[in-house]
Structure formats: structure tokens, C-alpha cells
């Protein structure tokens, strides 16, 4: 993906004017909440049946802290400084040069619109997906995360859920071997602080070091949903970005749609066809809002200058 940062005038990213304008009725899907474990329900029922005195004793013993009060794990995450062989995170001269490009400014504009949208609707989980491979999905996810991370006092988590062909570690020049395995983390066998890496005070990443050919099954596993819910409770991120597989190539993304609050669709100006976008919109249907279409590798002549 490094050639994406070339200085050629043909390498552009365009935020479409209709970005963040979802289809009619797409905001009606109810929010999802993690289910209370059966053991906690039984314990609560037992306390209620014991009467008011037992309830008071239980509140006193908790000292005002309920079972749903999460512990902030952000500061416990292992920190890894991104290598200099990348262009979008602090740590190299290339990052400073890239910040001055039209591409970087386009991502900053996208960042602001996205933050306003998720804040308005109380959303967290955002998927970055393309119709087919090679559209710049990982490039878009990484650059958007980097732009979000420059907002002070914010928290962004970037997850490499393109499990068949993971690429975030290479894009960000990070060592995925220093973390636990993504599969084990999603199964609940690896702690959050042992898997998620923190690259700064505002950005954390979950990498995938080994390709997973059964990605669709992993995404539908109840253990995966529980692990992600626990991660959100422990890290309290403003936004979680999921770099997802091509929608029309595998069923991985379709399997994960119910867990998303919104989707950004990445279109390649040199290969994506209108029928590809139409089919993606059909698959999304009423499941999840399509927040907008990002045109990658747009011709310079198609971008307005201000």
C-alpha cells in the first residue's frame, strides 16, 4: 500500500458530498446492548427475594459500585511506537509531509463528519469496507484512524478484521508478534491488555498476525461478540473502526453487519463499477446505515479546489 502515498496527481481521495447522508429509514435499527450474564440475573433475583434488608446490605457492600461499572484499561495497554517505515502516524518526517497533502486534508474532513454523526446518534462501531479487493480499504481505515487520533482527549480503536488478508501491521509498521493472537482474543482466551496495543494516548490497535480462513465463522461466534463488548466497556473508545474484508468476495462482512452501527464504503475510481456499489447497498439493506461512499484514487480533475 506504500505506493498509495506517492506524490502523483492521480493519487487522490475524495469525500463525496453525500457523505453521512444515510438512506431513508436507516436510523431506525435499535441499539444493541450486551446481555446480562445468567449468573448475575440469578444472583440479583436471589437478593430481591430476600427482602429490603438484603438489598441494602448488597448496596453497602458494593460501596456504590455496581457489577456493570467497568474498569478503565486504556492505561494498562502495552504501548508500541510505530516504526519510521510508515507515513501517517507520528514518528517520521514522511508523516509531516503527508499532513500537507490533499489526501490528508480529505481524511480530516471525513473525520470531522464522522465524529459529528456518531456523537449525534450515540454510535461506536464503524465498518470500513469495499466491494472488491484492492480498493484501498486498509489504506482508508488506517488514515481515518490516524486522523481521528489527532483529536485531543479522544479514544479510537482500530481493529484488523480483514482476517483472510490482514494488512494493518504492515501499513502502520507495527510488530504483530508482540500481541496475543486475534483468534484467541476473540475466543476470550487472551486479556484485553495483552492483545490491544496502544500507539499513543488516543489510538489503540488490534492486529491480526495470522490469516484466518474461517473468518466468517469467527465473526458469528457468540464469544467474539462478548469479547468485543468487554473491550468497549474496558477501553471506553469514542469510535471503534473495523477494517473489514471485501463485501462481494466473502461472507465475512455480511456475517458481522449486525454488530455495526454504520458502514463507510470505499470505492476505487479505477476499478469499482456502479453495479458493485448497487449490490453492496442491496446487501446492507435495512441492516446497517450506509454513512457514505469514499472515492479512492480519484482523478485530480474530479476534485474541486477551494
N, C-alpha and C positions, 0 to 999 in steps of 0.2 A: 504493500500500500504506500511505500515511501514516495513512489513517483507521483502520487496524488498531490504532493506538496510542491511540485515543480512550478517554476515561475512562468510557464507557458500561459498565454492569454486564453487558451482553450480550457484550462482547469478552473472551473468556477462552481460555486454552489449558490443556488437561488432559492430564497424563501418565497414560496408562492403567495400572492396577495390574498388567497382564500385560506391561508393557514389559520388554524384554530377555529375554523367555522365548521362545526360538525353537521352531519346530516340531520334532518328534522326528526325529532323524537329520540335522538341517540342519547340524551342525558337522562332518560327515564329508568335506566337499569339501576337497581338498588345497590347500595354499597355492600361490601362483604365484610363480615367480622369473624374473627377466629372463634370457633365454638369452645364453650367451657368444657374442660375435661369431665367425664362422668364421675370420677372420684371426688372432684371438688363439688359437684352438684349434690352427691350423696352426703358429703360432709356438711354442706350448708343446710340440707334438709334435716339432718340429724340435730343440728343446733337449733333450728327453728322449732322442731317438735319438742325440744327440751324446755322451751319456755323463755320468757323475757330475761330471766337472770342469766341463763346460759348465753344468750345473745350479748348481753352487757359484758359478761366475762370474756367472751371472744373478742369484742372490740377493744377491751382494755389490754388484753394480751398482745394484740397486734399494734397497740400504740398508734392507732390511726392509719397504719399501713395495710392495705388490702392485698389479696393474692394477685390482683391484676396490676399492682404498681410495679413497672419494670425497672430494672437496674440499668443505668446508662453505661454501656460497654464501649463507647466510642474511644475513650482514653486508654482502654486496655488493648486495643488492636495493635498488632505488630506493624511498625512503620518501615516502609521500604522506599528509599529515594529513587525515583525513576532515573534510568540511565541517560546519558547525553545523546544517545543514538535515537532520539525522538524529537518531535517538533512542536508539541502542543502543551506540554507541562513544563513548569519552571525547572530550570537546571541546565539549559543550553542556550547559546546565542541564537540558534535557529528558532527557538520559541519566541524570542523578542522580535525577530524579523517577521515571523509568521503573523504575529499580532497586528502587523501593519497592512496585511493583505485584505483584499475584498472578501476572501473566503472566511477569514477570521471574523470580520465585521458581520457577515451574514449569519454566522453561528451566534454571535452576541445578540443579534436581533431575534433569532429563533429562541434563544434562552429566555429573553425577557417576556416574549409572548407566552412561552410555555409556563413560566413561573406564574404569570397572571392567571392563566387558565386553571392550573391545578389548585392554586390557592382559592380561587373562586368556588370551585366545586369540591374541595377537600380531597383531591385525588393524590395518589402517591406512585403507583406502579404504571410506568410508561414503557411500552414496547417500541423498539426501533426495528423495522422490518422492511424487506424489499420483495418485489415479486419473484425475481430470479437471482441467481448468484452473480457476483461481480458488479453489483450496482453501487458499491461503496457503503454498505451497511455498517461495517465495523468502523470505517473512517468517520461516518456521521455520528455514531454513538460515542466514540472517543472524543471527538471535537466538541460535541454538545456537552458532555460531562466536564471537559476541561473548562469550557466557558461558564458552566454553572458553578464550578468550584471557585471561580474568581469572585463570586458574590460573598462579601464578608458575613461571618456568623451563619453561614448556610451549611447544610449537610447533603451531599449527593453520594449515592452508592451506585456503582456501575457493575453489572453482572454479565459475564460472558456466557450467555445461554445458547450460543451457536455451537452446541456441543459436538456436532459432527466435524466441523472445521473451525475450531477456536482460533482467534487471532488477536485478542486484546493484549495478551502478554507481549507479543512481538511489536504491536503498534505502539504501546507505551514503554517498551524497553524495560519490562519488569521480569523478575525471575519467578515463574510459577512454581518452581520446585520448592520454594521456601514455605509454601502453604500446604494445607491438607488437600486431599482430593475432593473435587467438586461433588462427585457422586457420593462420597462418604459424608460430606457436609449435609447434602440434601436428605440423606438417609437418617440423619440425626446422630451419626457416629463421631463427628468432629465438632468441637465447640466453635462458636462464632469467632471468638478471639484468636483461635488457632487457624482459622481459614481466611477470613476477610483481612485484606491488607489496607493500611491507611497510607496514602501517598502525601497527604497534607492534612491540615486541620479541617478541611472542608470536603475532601474527596476520599472515598474508600472504594476498593475494587474487589470483586470476586472472580478469580481467574479459573480457567479450565485448561489443565496441562495435558490431559489425555483425551483424545477423541472418543466419543460415546456413540456407538451405532444404534443403541436403543434409546435415543434421546426422547422420543415421543412417549415411551412408557415411563421414563423417569419423570417427565413433566406432569404426568397424570397420577403419579404415586401420591397418596394422601400424606406420606411422610415428607415429601417435597413441600407441599403447601404448609404443613406445620412448621417446618424449618424456616421457611421464608417469613411466616408470620412472627416467629420468635425473633428472627433477625430484625425485622422492622420494630418490634417492641423494644429490643435491646439497644438499637442504634438510633432510633427516632430520626430517620432521614426526612428531609423535605421532599426529595424525589428519589425513586429507585428506577434507573434505566436498565432495560434488558436488551442486550444485543441478541436478536433472535435470528433463526435460520430463514432462508427464502421461503415465502409463503406458498408458492406454487410448486416447489420442488419436493418438500416433505410435509408430513402432517404434524411436525413438532409444534410449529407456531399455532396451528389450529387447536391443538390439544391444550395449549397454555392460555388461549384467549380469555377464558372465564376468570382468570386471575389478574387481568389487566384492567386499568381504569381508562386507558386511552392508547392509541397507536399513531405513530408517525411513519408514513410510508415513503421510502426512499426510491426515487425514480432515476434511472440513468438516461441522460439525454442522448446517448449514442446507441442504446440497445433496448430500452423499455418501450413497449408498444401500448397503444390505447387499450387493446384487449386485455393486456396484462393487468393494468390498473382497474379495469372494469371487473375482472374476475376477483381481484383482491377485495374490492368493495362488496362484491356479492358474498364472499366468504365471511367478511366481517359482519355483514347484515346488521341485525339489531343487537349483536353480542357485545360489542365494544365500540365507543366513538372513534371515528377516524378524525384525528385532530388536524391533519393537513398532509400535503404532499411536498416532499423536498426534492427539488430537481438538481441532481448531481451531474457534474461535467456538462453544464450548460454552456452554450456558445457565448462568447463575450458580447456578441452583438445583440443577444436576447436580454441583457441585463441593463436596466435603466441606470443612469448616473445622476446623482443628486449633488 
